[in-house]
């Protein structure tokens, strides 16, 4: 007889994501997950696997959402510099699943908590970093071609510079009450990018 799932799998996954984001991986128990997902332990295991498998499913869901949000933000940008500014805008306004106010970045939080002890988390974060650096390098090169970024500057170095600043802003965003406080920082970063 076929097995039917009598719950919304995406909603359950987002509830788990929110909990991991709020409490961290180590601070989240199976009992906590049962409560927020509205599922029994056996249903969680049958639908998502063990806690670590569920955690990685939540991370992948988060990254897919982030990538779609980033793509949407840069598609309408008039030039490369505007696209880079839009990327920083995404950093300052992290996604809010189910309108719950969660600050910071789930991936940065997870990397900080687990990268030293979990090689799979480190690899996940490394893959995300590589993808982001490739996008930033493409935008820098485009900005150089458009004459907004000095052509003598090294695109790979500038991409890493931008990436490092983005990570710092993700952490700083946890500490500020209003993301608009970070706008002058972004403008300073962009000015340094375009300075000769």
C-alpha positions in Angstrom: 0.0 0.0 0.0 1.4 3.5 -0.9 2.5 5.7 1.9 0.8 9.1 2.1 2.2 12.2 3.9 -0.6 13.9 5.7 1.3 17.1 6.3 2.9 19.9 4.3 6.6 18.8 4.0 7.8 22.3 3.0 6.1 24.0 6.0 7.5 21.3 8.3 11.0 21.9 6.9 10.8 25.6 7.3 9.7 25.2 10.9 12.7 23.0 11.5 14.9 25.6 9.7 13.6 28.4 11.9 14.4 26.3 15.0 17.9 25.4 13.9 18.4 29.1 13.1 17.1 30.2 16.5 18.8 27.6 18.7 21.6 26.2 16.6 22.2 22.6 15.7 23.5 21.5 19.1 20.8 23.4 21.0 18.0 21.7 19.0 16.7 18.4 20.3 14.5 15.9 18.5 11.7 16.7 21.0 12.0 20.4 20.0 11.8 19.4 16.4 8.7 17.2 17.0 7.0 20.2 18.7 7.6 22.8 16.0 7.1 20.4 13.0 4.0 19.0 14.5 5.3 15.4 13.8 6.2 12.4 15.9 9.8 11.1 16.0 9.0 8.3 13.6 7.3 10.6 11.1 10.4 12.9 11.1 12.7 10.0 10.6 10.5 8.5 7.8 10.2 11.8 6.0 13.5 13.5 6.6 15.9 11.0 8.1 17.9 11.6 11.3 18.6 15.0 12.8 21.7 15.7 10.8 20.0 14.8 7.5 17.1 17.1 8.4 19.6 19.8 9.3 21.2 19.6 5.8 17.8 19.5 4.2 17.0 22.8 6.0 20.4 24.3 5.0 19.8 23.4 1.3 16.3 24.8 1.5 17.8 28.0 3.0 20.4 28.2 0.3 17.9 27.6 -2.5 15.8 30.4 -1.2 18.8 32.7 -0.8 20.0 32.0 -4.4 16.6 32.8 -5.8 16.4 36.0 -3.8 19.9 37.1 -4.9 19.1 36.3 -8.5 15.9 38.3 -8.3 17.8 41.3 -6.7 20.5 41.5 -9.3 18.4 40.9 -12.5 17.0 44.4 -12.4 20.3 46.1 -11.7 21.4 48.5 -14.4 25.1 47.8 -14.1 27.6 45.6 -12.2 28.1 48.1 -9.4 24.3 48.3 -8.9 24.2 44.5 -8.8 26.9 44.4 -6.1 25.0 47.0 -4.1 21.9 44.8 -4.5 23.8 41.8 -3.1 24.8 43.8 -0.1 21.1 44.8 0.3 20.3 41.1 0.5 22.9 40.7 3.2 21.4 43.5 5.3 17.9 42.1 4.9 18.1 38.4 5.5 15.1 36.2 4.5 12.4 35.9 7.1 10.7 32.5 6.9 7.1 32.6 8.1 7.7 36.2 9.0 9.7 35.2 12.1 12.4 37.7 13.0 15.6 35.8 12.8 18.8 37.8 12.5 22.2 36.9 11.0 22.8 34.1 8.5 21.9 30.5 9.0 24.9 29.3 7.0 27.4 31.6 8.9 25.8 30.6 12.2 26.1 26.9 11.3 29.6 27.2 10.1 30.7 29.0 13.2 29.1 26.3 15.4 30.0 23.2 13.5 32.8 23.6 10.9 35.6 22.5 13.3 33.8 19.3 14.2 31.7 18.5 11.1 33.5 18.1 7.8 30.2 18.0 5.9 29.2 21.5 7.2 32.7 22.8 6.3 32.3 21.4 2.7 28.8 22.9 2.4 30.1 26.3 3.5 33.1 26.0 1.2 30.8 25.2 -1.8 28.7 28.2 -0.9 31.8 30.4 -0.6 33.1 29.3 -4.0 29.8 30.0 -5.7 29.6 33.5 -4.2 33.2 34.3 -5.1 32.6 33.2 -8.7 29.5 35.5 -8.9 31.4 38.4 -7.3 34.4 38.0 -9.6 32.1 38.0 -12.7 30.4 41.2 -11.4 33.8 42.9 -10.7 35.1 42.0 -14.2 31.8 43.4 -15.7 32.3 46.5 -13.6 35.8 46.9 -15.0 34.5 46.5 -18.5 31.9 49.1 -17.8 34.5 51.5 -16.5 33.2 51.7 -12.9 36.0 49.6 -11.3 39.7 50.3 -12.2 40.9 47.7 -14.6 44.3 47.3 -12.9 42.7 45.9 -9.8 42.8 42.1 -9.4 39.2 40.7 -9.8 39.8 37.7 -7.7 41.2 39.8 -4.8 38.3 42.2 -5.1 35.8 39.4 -5.0 37.4 38.0 -1.8 37.4 41.5 -0.3 33.7 41.9 -1.1 32.9 38.4 0.2 34.8 39.1 3.5 32.9 42.3 4.0 29.6 40.5 3.4 30.4 38.0 6.0 31.3 40.7 8.5 28.0 42.5 7.7 26.0 39.3 8.3 27.5 39.2 11.9 27.1 42.9 12.5 23.5 42.7 11.3 22.8 40.6 14.4 24.0 43.5 16.7 22.2 46.4 15.1 18.5 47.2 15.6 18.0 48.7 12.2 19.7 47.4 9.0 19.7 50.9 7.6 22.6 51.7 10.0 24.7 49.5 7.8 24.1 51.5 4.6 27.0 53.9 5.1 29.3 51.0 5.6 28.2 49.5 2.2 28.7 52.8 0.5 32.3 53.0 2.0 33.0 49.5 0.7 31.7 50.4 -2.8 33.8 53.6 -2.8 36.9 51.7 -2.0 36.0 49.3 -4.9 35.9 52.1 -7.4 38.8 54.2 -6.1 41.9 54.3 -8.2 
